Amino acid sequence: MMNSNNDGRDELGRFTEGNHPKTGFHTNPERRATFPGNRHSVSKAAQRFLDMTDAELDKELSDSATLTQAEQITFQLIRQAKDANNPRQLSALRELLDRAEGKPRVSADINEAGLMPPTIIIRPFDDNPSNHSDTSRS
């Protein structure tokens, strides 16, 4: 069953063979590199900026009016991470590297070979042995 307006789709809404959308990356493949998702994230900016030398970074940042918000935030993190007098240097460096490289995986092996679980032994304790009323029933 085709749509009533005959837009070249099948009953599930998919494009039929030979019918393609009029716009998109398949018609303009040169736009793929400039798609906002490829450039405008803190992670992408961190990866890009960390691969630059100081001279390249200064040239890139010379016109801050063209920087996206994500690039500006990343640049602030880089400045904090490189400033030895900044008390937040370590946290800025950690955040920057986590964004660029991803958080490191942490695993712990809790099943050590050859270890047995602890054995719990419960023994009754009488704190007043002279008091026999605890054990005798009348």
Backbone as a ProteinNet text record, in pm:
[ID]
protein_1_A
[PRIMARY]
MMNSNNDGRDELGRFTEGNHPKTGFHTNPERRATFPGNRHSVSKAAQRFLDMTDAELDKELSDSATLTQAEQITFQLIRQAKDANNPRQLSALRELLDRAEGKPRVSADINEAGLMPPTIIIRPFDDNPSNHSDTSRS
[TERTIARY]
85.1	0	88.6	83.6	164	91.8	168.2	107.3	14.2	-81.2	-180.3	-119.4	-11.2	46.7	157.4	182.7	276.4	414.3	475.4	604.1	722.7	701	809.9	855.9	767.5	801.3	714.2	766.1	686.9	595.5	528.7	430.9	494.5	625.2	694	758.4	739.8	793.7	935.2	991	1127	1123.5	1235.1	1243	1245.5	1170.6	1170.9	1295.7	1325.2	1446.5	1442	1552.1	1559.7	1512.2	1448.8	1401.8	1491.7	1553.2	1643.4	1597.9	1632.2	1595.5	1663.1	1599.8	1650.2	1770.1	1783	1895.6	1961.9	2078.8	2151.1	2295.2	2368.3	2510.9	2538.4	2444.7	2470	2469.1	2396.9	2396.6	2508.2	2554.5	2661.2	2765.9	2844.5	2939.1	3045.1	3068.3	3167.3	3123.2	2993.9	2943.5	2970	3007.3	3029.3	3132.6	3241.9	3349.1	3308.4	3212.4	3173.6	3044.8	2994.2	2872.5	2898.1	2806.4	2832.3	2870.4	2817.1	2850	2995.2	3061.5	3201.5	3297.3	3252.4	3345.1	3304.8	3178.8	3131	3103.7	3199.8	3187.5	3318.1	3310.6	3430.7	3529.4	3480.9	3569.7	3644.9	3573	3637.9	3737.8	3699.1	3789.9	3913.6	3895.6	4009.8	4104.4	4050.4	4135.8	4212.3	4143.4	4206.4	4311.6	4279.6	4372.7	4494.4	4476.4	4589.9	4689.5	4648.3	4740	4818.6	4793.5	4857.8	4978.8	5073.2	5184.1	5134.1	5216	5175.5	5152.3	5238.8	5223.4	5093.9	5064.3	4940.3	4817.8	4825.2	4713.9	4693.2	4801.3	4789.2	4728.4	4768.5	4713.3	4564.4	4528.1	4386.9	4301.7	4357	4280.3	4295.8	4365	4387.8	4257.3	4161.4	4031.1	3927.3	3909.4	3818.4	3672.3	3642.7	3504	3452.1	3542.4	3497.4	3494.5	3536	3537.4	3398.4	3366	3239.9	3254.2	3143.3	3147.2	3229.4	3214.2	3289.5	3439.3	3478.6	3620.9	3672.6	3591.6	3632.9	3650.1	3556.3	3566.6	3690.2	3714.9	3832.5	3960.1	3964.5	4082.5	4105.2	3997.1	4011.1	4068.7	4022.4	4076.4	4224.8	4264.5	4405.6	4489.3	4440.7	4515.5	4529.2	4422.8	4429.7	4523.2	4521.2	4604.1	4752.6	4785.1	4925	4979.5	4893.6	4935	4979.9	5110.5	5165.6	5123.8	5084.9	5045.1	4896.4	4824.4	4680.3	4652.2	4577.7	4545.9	4454.2	4385.3	4297.4	4367.2	4499.4	4573.4	4547.5	4556	4538.6	4396.8	4297.3	4159	4130.7	4186.8	4168.1	4236.4	4356.8	4427.9	4352.3	4299.5	4222.9	4098.5	4025.5	3904.5	3937.9	4044.7	4085.1	4122.7	4201.2	4241.8	4125.7	4035	3917	3831.7	3821.3	3742.4	3811	3943.7	4015.1	4039	4078.6	4118.5	4014.1	3919.1	3821.1	3871	3777.2	3814.4	3882.8	3986.3	4052.3	3960.9	3970.8	3891.2	3956.7	3874.9	3923.3	3855.1	3936.5	3877.5	3945.8	3871.6	3925.4	3883	3977.8	3947.7	3925.8	3801.9	3770.9	3773.3	3791	3797	3942.2	4009	4148.1	4151.7	4239.3	4250.2	4306.7	4247.8	4299.3	4247.4	4177.1	4125	3985.5	3962.8	3832.4	3757.1	3625	3549.7	3569.3	3556.6	3577.5	3471.2	3512.6	3421.7	3381.1	3252.6	3201.6	3153.4	3209.6	3172.2	3107.6	2986.8	2915.3	2908.5	2964.7	2961.3	2882.3	2802	2727.1	2822.6	2791.5	2874.1	2783.8	2821.9	2746.5	2828.6	2780.9	2855.9	2846.8	2752.5	2739.9	2715.3	2825.4	2807.1	2741.1	2748.8	2688	2536.5	2484.2	2340.6	2290.3	2239.5	2193.8	2048.8	1987.9	1849	1836.3	1949.3	1944.7	1924.5	1984.5	1981.6	1876.9	1833.9	1736.8	1596.1	1509.6	1368.3	1290.4	1205	1125.8	991.8
-118.6	0	123.5	204.2	326.6	440.6	544.1	663.3	727.6	801.3	861	969.5	1034.4	1140.8	1088.1	956.4	892.9	960.4	962.7	1030.2	937.2	820.6	730.3	648.2	621.2	540.3	415.1	311.6	189.8	198.9	88.8	90.3	113.1	89.8	114.2	252.8	333.7	468.6	478.7	366	368	414	473.3	513.3	388.5	393.1	279.8	285.2	173.8	165.2	269.1	340.2	443.8	579.7	585.5	711.6	749.6	866	910.6	1046	1078.2	1210.9	1320.8	1437.1	1544.8	1616.4	1615.9	1682.4	1586.1	1618.4	1534.9	1520	1439.5	1423.4	1347.3	1265.4	1192	1285.6	1399.6	1495.1	1598	1622.9	1720.3	1657.7	1562.6	1495.5	1589.2	1703.4	1796.4	1859.8	1852.3	1907.9	1817.1	1692.5	1601	1654.3	1709.9	1757.4	1879.9	1957.1	2079.1	2062.8	1942.7	1919.8	1957.5	2030	2077.1	1967.4	1849.2	1741.8	1698.6	1730.6	1691.8	1788.4	1906.1	2006.7	2067.7	2073.3	2155.9	2078.7	2004.5	1942.5	1962.5	1958.9	1978.3	1865.8	1744	1630.9	1648.7	1688.8	1709.2	1824.7	1934.1	2048.3	2010.5	1932.5	1890.4	1803.1	1711.6	1627.6	1711.9	1806.4	1889.9	1982.9	2049.2	2144	2074.4	1954.9	1885.4	1835	1824.7	1783.5	1900.7	2023	2142	2183.2	2250.5	2313.4	2445.4	2510.6	2638.9	2742.9	2743.8	2840.5	2815.2	2689.3	2657.1	2693.5	2669.7	2701.6	2852.8	2928.7	3074.7	3126.7	3071	3112.6	3080.2	2961.1	2918.4	3006.9	3048.2	3123.6	3273.9	3320.1	3463.9	3540.4	3476.3	3540.5	3464.4	3507	3432.9	3452.1	3546.8	3568.6	3453.3	3377.5	3267.1	3134.3	3133.7	3009	2976.4	2848.7	2805.2	2806.8	2792.2	2788.4	2669.8	2555.7	2436.1	2460	2528	2556.5	2655	2753.8	2849.2	2781.3	2692.5	2618.9	2530	2464.3	2377.6	2458.6	2576.5	2662.2	2704	2734.7	2769.5	2652.2	2531.9	2412.5	2394.6	2419	2406.4	2508.4	2632.2	2734.9	2696.8	2646.1	2605.5	2486.8	2392.8	2273.2	2305.3	2410.1	2446.2	2543.5	2602.5	2701.3	2631.6	2634.1	2564.3	2628.5	2755.8	2825.4	2811	2745.2	2729.9	2610.7	2632.3	2519	2415.7	2453.3	2360.6	2294.7	2303.2	2250.4	2101.5	2024.3	1879.3	1843.2	1908.1	1875.4	1919.5	2032.6	2076.6	1980.2	1935.2	1839.3	1707.4	1661.9	1537	1549.5	1660.8	1682.4	1689.4	1759.8	1775.2	1640.5	1562.1	1431.7	1333	1341.5	1254.5	1285.5	1413	1451.3	1408.5	1423.4	1394	1244.6	1175.9	1035.5	939.2	989.1	902.9	863	834.2	794.6	658.6	640.8	510.3	405.4	285.2	175.9	128.4	105.3	56.9	-76.2	-176.3	-305.9	-362.6	-438.7	-502.7	-648.6	-736.4	-878.3	-917.3	-946.5	-978.3	-1128.8	-1207.9	-1352.7	-1398.3	-1389.8	-1433.7	-1586.1	-1642.9	-1788.2	-1842.9	-1949.8	-2017.9	-1963.8	-1854.8	-1801.1	-1856.5	-1894.6	-1946.9	-1837.7	-1841.3	-1743	-1768.5	-1667.6	-1686	-1777.5	-1851.7	-1939.1	-1868	-1862.1	-1794	-1899.6	-1897.5	-1991.7	-1912.1	-1951.7	-1884	-1977.7	-1933.7	-2011.1	-1932.6	-2002.6	-1930.7	-1882.2	-1770.7	-1713.7	-1677.7	-1724	-1693	-1595.2	-1473.8	-1370.7	-1383.1	-1465.3	-1485.5	-1633.9	-1713.2	-1857.5	-1898.7	-1814.6	-1850.7	-1839.8	-1772.3	-1757.6	-1873.9	-1975.1	-2094.9	-2082.9	-1971.6	-1956.7	-1948.1	-1918.5	-1912.2	-2052.1	-2153.7	-2285.7	-2376	-2348	-2437.1	-2384.7	-2476.8	-2443.4	-2512.9	-2443	-2502.9	-2546.9
0	0	0	-102	-112.1	-42.7	-7	50.7	-50	0.6	-88.3	-176.7	-131.7	-213.9	-304.9	-306.8	-397.8	-394.4	-278.4	-262.8	-284.2	-341.7	-372.1	-253	-159.9	-42.5	-39.8	26.5	37.8	159.4	192.5	301.7	438.5	450.5	577.3	582.5	477.7	475.8	422.6	375.4	321.3	176.2	129.7	-10.2	-96.7	-203.6	-296	-382.8	-448.7	-530.4	-641.6	-658.8	-760.8	-713.2	-597.3	-542.1	-425.1	-430.5	-324.8	-273.5	-147.8	-97.6	-180.7	-184.4	-269.3	-207.6	-75.7	-9.7	86.2	128.2	223.8	183.4	257.1	231.4	102.4	57.4	-67.2	-187.5	-179.2	-289.6	-275.5	-152.3	-126.5	-34.9	-82.1	8.2	64.7	0.2	52.5	184.6	217	342.8	461.7	440.3	552.1	650	598	684.5	764.3	716.8	786.1	865.4	872.9	949.9	1095.7	1160.6	1297.1	1395.3	1380.6	1473.1	1465.2	1354.1	1337.7	1403.4	1444.2	1492.5	1625.4	1655.8	1765.1	1893.3	1939.9	2070.5	2144.1	2275.8	2356.9	2329.2	2311.7	2285.2	2153.6	2048.4	1918.3	1925.7	1992.5	2004.4	2085.5	2192.6	2273.5	2191.7	2115	2030.7	1929.5	1869.3	1766.7	1826.9	1938.3	1999.7	2059.6	2114.1	2175.5	2072	1947.5	1841.1	1782.7	1831.2	1776.7	1860.3	1793.4	1865.5	1923	2007.3	2063.4	1954.4	1852.4	1743.1	1665.5	1637.3	1565.9	1649.1	1779.1	1867.5	1875.3	1885.5	1888.1	1758.7	1646.2	1516.6	1508.7	1555.4	1553.5	1643.1	1755.1	1854.3	1839.4	1736.8	1720.7	1700	1635.1	1614.8	1695.5	1821.6	1909.8	1872.6	1783.8	1742.5	1656.8	1593.8	1508.7	1583.5	1708.5	1786	1837.5	1835.9	1895.1	2047.2	2115.8	2261.6	2310.8	2244.3	2283.9	2267.6	2160.6	2139.7	2242.8	2280	2382.9	2518.1	2552.1	2678.9	2678.8	2568.3	2558.1	2571.1	2509.6	2520.2	2665.6	2738.1	2880.5	2959.2	2928.9	2995.7	2965.3	2841	2803.8	2880.1	2888.2	2962.7	3109.8	3172	3312.2	3329.9	3235.7	3247.4	3230.3	3155.2	3131.8	3235.5	3317.9	3416.9	3544.8	3570.4	3687.2	3819	3817.5	3940.2	3970.1	3883.9	3900.6	3992.1	4101.2	4189.8	4123.8	4017.4	3946	3827.5	3822.5	3707.9	3687.9	3794.6	3782	3739.6	3797.5	3759.3	3615.4	3572.3	3433.9	3337.4	3374	3289.8	3280.6	3393.2	3394.7	3306.5	3319.9	3239.7	3091.1	3059	2919.6	2857.2	2929	2876.5	2872.2	2969.6	2966	2843.7	2809	2691.2	2562.3	2557.6	2433.5	2414.2	2520.1	2509.1	2564.7	2641	2706.3	2844	2930.6	3066.8	3064	3146.8	3150.3	3212.7	3162.6	3219.3	3347.7	3446.1	3574.3	3600.5	3629	3659.8	3783.6	3857.4	3976.7	3975.2	3998.8	4003.2	4148.1	4183.3	4322.1	4347.7	4246.6	4261.2	4256.6	4369.2	4375.9	4379.4	4300.6	4294	4425	4475	4592.6	4725	4727.4	4852.3	4877.9	5001	5040.6	5115.8	5110.4	5187.8	5337.3	5419.7	5563.9	5624.3	5727.3	5800.6	5928.5	5953.3	6072.7	6170.6	6290.9	6395.6	6508.2	6546.9	6654.3	6773.6	6886.6	7010.8	7114.3	7191.3	7295.4	7405.3	7463.9	7568.3	7684.7	7799.8	7920.4	8002	8013.4	8083.6	8236.1	8286.4	8430	8455	8465	8480.6	8612.3	8715.2	8843.6	8839.5	8744.2	8729	8644.9	8711	8642.3	8597.1	8623.3	8583.6	8431.1	8364	8217.7	8158.4	8221.4	8164.6	8225.3	8347.9	8411.8	8388.8	8363.6	8344.9	8456.4	8520.6	8626.2	8576.7
[MASK]
++++++++++++++++++++++++++++++++++++++++++++++++++++++++++++++++++++++++++++++++++++++++++++++++++++++++++++++++++++++++++++++++++++++++++

